Amino acid sequence: MQHAYLDVRQMTRALCQPLAIEDYIVQPVAYVSPPKWHLAHTTWFFETFILQPYLPAYTPYHALYGYLFNSYYHHAGARWERHKRGLLSRPTVEEVYAYRAAIDERVLQLIDTLDEARWPEVCARLVLGLHHEQQHQELLVTDIKYILALNPLRPVYARPQTPAATALLPLPEGRAIAFPGGVYEIGHGAAEFCFDNEQPVHRVYVQDFTLYDRVVTNGEYLAFVNDQGYGDFRHWLSNGWNTAQSQGWDAPLYWQQQDGVWGEMTLTGFQSLDLAAPVTHVSYYEAAAYASWAGKRLPTEAEWEVAARHAGASAATGNFVDDRVFHPRPAPAQANGLLQMLGDVWEWTGSAYLPYPGYRQAEGALGEYNGKFMVDQMVLRGGSCATPRSHIRVSYRNFFHAQERWQFTGIRLADSV
């Protein structure tokens, strides 16, 4: 466990290594947290849920850190307002790193000295804490991108890697793969870790359906843009149309035109638009509008999981944050079957984020982790280029509000038979 703990904690530091001190505090919008806050909050999680309950006579590292770095846990007490996280010039970055080091030292000591009878309970919380930190590693990457992309200087976070040889699959929409309808089981039933929203395993009935073998590309989405898709209300949900009009959307987040040619801001700087790469940073509203324009639909989350399990989707070959590409890659040339199911981009589904049949929210503060958010959001599947590889699985349910675009979100089309 010590090695796993240190590996995850060090990964968070590594993701911050390219930053300048000035980058750590910026919060351009309420849903983007400053990198410094992520570093402190993930540390607060271990202090609050591991050290305080299991280390006798533990004294908090700082009396006010619980107030500053609690996120949404009402059981854990009052919280500094989310939209004001960027106002916290203190503690300094140096002080936050000292906080991390001190808590790491105490956690490792606890692992070494804890009574064997209490180990299973503490181990379960440690594992949850590590997956919680991996979630924040993904948020850290996407928040850094948002912060840097707003800067007219177009700062570069990472050097671009030489892309692997790729080729665009047949246009316009790849190949539809048919799956038979019937009764299937979905949900996480294995012994390994999962979040509570992935359980319990339950049966679902799906009609015959098709799922496209890869995610929608920039080139395909550009055709929608060029066809005035953002100006045609017929393809948009009412809330989506109102949002797109009020926000002035005319392309995915980070797309920009220069001399009539589209490019996009990436973590490796401003780049020409790769027509073969997956379109990303689109909202659910844009995904649904594109699907309507293409004469298709988005898959349900049950269809997505049935197809992924049938295809034996594996994270081993996906594009994740571990690969340090920090951008979705084109689908491999001359490949068969479902591609890009895990990695590259989170895929919007047409399913609302709701509890599975038989779901029971846990008691206490950790019960606030997922259950209370099961309303007004949509489910995404598959992970992205900002997700740690060891964090993802076929049953993983991510969820965001329909208008959100700052994550690496994309589109896979489905259809009924």
Residue, then its C-alpha position, 0 to 999 in steps of 0.5 A: m500500500q505504501h508504494a501505491y500511495l506514494d505513486v499516486r501522490q507523486m503523480t499529482r506533483a508531477l502534473c504540477q511540475p510544468l507550472a509557474i508559481e503564478d499559475y497555481i492560484v488562477q481561478p477563471v470561472a467557478y467550476v475551475s479550481p486553482p491547482k494549489w487548491h487541488l493539491a491541498h484538498t486531496t491532502w485534506f481528504f487523507e487528513t480528514f478521513i484517515l488520520q483524524p479518525y484512526l490516529p489517536a489524539y491527532t491534532p489537525y495540521h492547521a486549524l483552518y485548513g479544514y474550512l479552506f479545503n473541504s469541497y462539498y462534505h457537509h458532514a465535515g463542517a463549514r467550507w470556503e465558497r467554491h467560486k472564491r478559491g482563487l482569492l486564497s493567496r495564502p497558504t502559499v504554494e510552498e506551504v501547501y507542499a509542506y502540508r502534503a509532505a507532513i500528511d504523507e509522513r503521518v499516513l505512511q506511519l499509520i500504515d506501518t503501525l496500525d492494528e491489524a484488526r482495523w486494517p481492512e477498514v483503513c485500507a478501504r478508505l485509503v483506496l478510496g482516497l487514492h481514487h479520489e486523488q486520481q479524479h483530481q489529477e484529471l480535473l487538475v489537467t483540464d483546469i490547467k488547460y482552461i487556465l492557460a488557454l485563456n491567456p493570449l500568450r498561449p502558454v505551452y504546458a508540455r512539448p508535443q510528442t511525435p504522433a504515431a502513424t494514423a489514418l482516418l477511418p472511412l468517412p463520414e461516420g465510421r462503421a456501425i457494429a450491430f449488437p443484439g437486444g436482450v437482457y444483460e447485466i451491467g454494473h461492477g461485480a468484481a472484487e476490485f475497487c469501484f465507486d458506489n454509483e457503479q453498483p449494484v449489478h443489475r439486469v437491463y433490457v436493450q433493443d437491437f442497436t448499433l454502435y459506431d466503431r470509433v468516436v466522431t472526429n474533428g473532420e466530421y464535426l467540422a462538416f456540422v459547423n460548416d453546415q451551419g449546425y450551430g445556427d439550425f435550431r431543428h437539431w438542438l434541444s430547447n435548453g441546448w439551443n438557448t445555451a448555445q445562443s446565449q453563450g455565442w457558441d459556434a464551435p467546440l471550446y478551444w477551436q479558433q479560426q485564423d485567416g479562415v483556418w481552424g486550429e485549437m488550443t491544446l496543452t502543447g500550445f495552439q495547433s492546427l486542427d487535426l481532422a483525424a483526431p476525436v472532436t473534444h470539449v463539446s457539451y452534451y447539448e452539442a453532442a446531441a445536436y451533432a447526432s441529430w444532424a447526422g441522423k443518429r443518436l447517442p447511446t444509452e449508458a446500458e448500450w455502451e457498457v453492453a458493447a464495451r463488455h462484448a468487445g472486451a474493452s481494455a485500458a491497456t491500449g488506450n490513451f491516458v494521462d500516463d502517456r503524457v500526450f494530453h490530447p486525444r489521438p486519432a483512431p489506429a489505421q486498419a483496426n477492426g471492432l470497437l476502438q477508443m472505448l477507453g481513453d482519448v475522450w469521455e463519451w456522452t451518453g443519452s442517459a441521465y445520471l440516476p441511481y441503479p436499482g437497489y442503490r443505497q447511499a452510504e452513511g456519513a460524510l463518505g456517503e456524500y461522494n456520489g449519491k447526492f449528485m444524482v439529478d440534472q446531470m448526464v452520464l459519460r463513459g470511457g475515460s479520457c487522455a487526462t484520466p489515469r489508466s489505473h483509474i478507469r474501468v468499463s463500469y465507470r460512470n462519470f457525470f456532468h451537467a449538459q452545458e459543460r465543455w471544459q473536460f475532454t468530452g466527445i461523441r460516439l454515435a449509436d442507432s436503433v435497428 
